Amino acid sequence: MSDTDDDRTASLMTPAKLAQLKVRPKAPTSPAAWLDQLAADAGSGHVRRLADLRGQLEAQVNDGNYEGVRAAAEALRQGLAQLDFALVQPKGWLARATGKGKEAAAGFKTQFERIGRAGEDLSDEVRGLLKKHQSQAAITERTLVEFEVELRAIEKIMDQGARWLQDMRNQLKARESAGGGEATLAQLHEDTARCELLVARLKQLRSASAAAQQGAERCKAVARSRASVVESVQQALNGEWKTWRDTVGAIAAEVSANGAVTRGVEPARSVHDALQLALEEAGKGCSGLAAQERALAQELAALQAPLQAAG
C-alpha cells in the first residue's frame, strides 16, 4: 500500500476528524485503534445531536392544543342550530293584539345575543391559537433546519465511509492476491475486520438517517396541516361569521323595532346554513389535526430507539 493510498484510505479515519465528530472520549492506544474506533463510531456526534433535536420536536408537537377552538366552534354551531327564524315571521293581528309578536321578537333577540357571545368566545380562542401557532411555527422551523443540517452531515459521512470502504476492499483484494508472510496476513486480517466494522456502522447510520428523514418530512407535513387548519378557522370568522352577524343582525334590529320582518329571512337562512357548515368543517379540521399530531408524537418517540442505537 503506497503513502497516497494510506492517506486516501484513512481520510475518514483521523484523530482530528474523530474529535470533530465528538465521539466517545475513550482514548485509543494506537493508530490502528483510532481507525477501529472511528469505523465503529463515525457520525455519532451528529446522531446524538439529532436525538436532542428529536426530543425538542416531540415536545413542540405535544404542546399543540386545538380542543379550545374545537369546543368553541361546536358551542357556536349548537347555538346556531337553536336559532328559531319562525320567531321573526310576520305575525297576524291576534298575535300583535295579545303581545305575542313582541314576545317572539324578544326571544329571537335573546338567541341572537347568546350566539354573539359564543362567536366572541370562538374569536378569542382563535386569536390565542394563532398567536401560539406563529410563535411555535418559528421555533419548529429553526429546529427542523438544524435537524436537516445534522442529517446532511451524516449523509456526507456515509458517502465518505462508502468511498473509503470501496478503496479499502480494492486494496485488500490486491494485497491478498500478492500474498506475503505472517505479518502481512495479520495486517490483512486486521484491515478486513476494520472493513466489517465500517459496514456495520454505515448500516446503522443509514437506518437512523432514514428514520430521521421520515420524521422530518412528517413534521413538515403536519406543520402545513396546522397552518391550513388555523387559516380555515380564521377565514370562517372573517367570512361566514362576519356575514352572519351583519345579515342576521339586521333582522334582529328590525324585529326589535317592528316585532317582525317582511323580507330578508330566506337569505339570512342561507347565510346561517353556510356558517354552520363552515364551523362543522373547522371542528373536523381541529380534530383531524390533533390526531395527526398525536401520531407524529408517537413517530418521533419511536425515532429515539434507532438514534440511541447509532449514537
Secondary structure, DSSP 8 states (H G I E B T S, - for coil): --HHHHHHHTTT--HHHHHHTT------SSHHHHHHHHHHHTTHHHHHHHHHHHHHHHHHHHT---HHHHHHHHHHHHHHHT--GGGGS---HHHHHHTHHHHHHHHHHHHHHHHHHHHHHHHHHHHHHHHHHHHHHHHHHHHHHHHHHHHHHHHHHHHHHHHHHHHHHHHHHHHHHH---HHHHHHHHHHHHHHHHHHHHHHHHHHHHHHHHHHHHHHHHHHHHHHHHHHHHHHHIIIIIHHHHHHHHHHHHHHHHHSS-SS-HHHHHHHHHHHHHHHHHHHHHHHHHHHHHHHHHHHHHHHHHHHHHH-
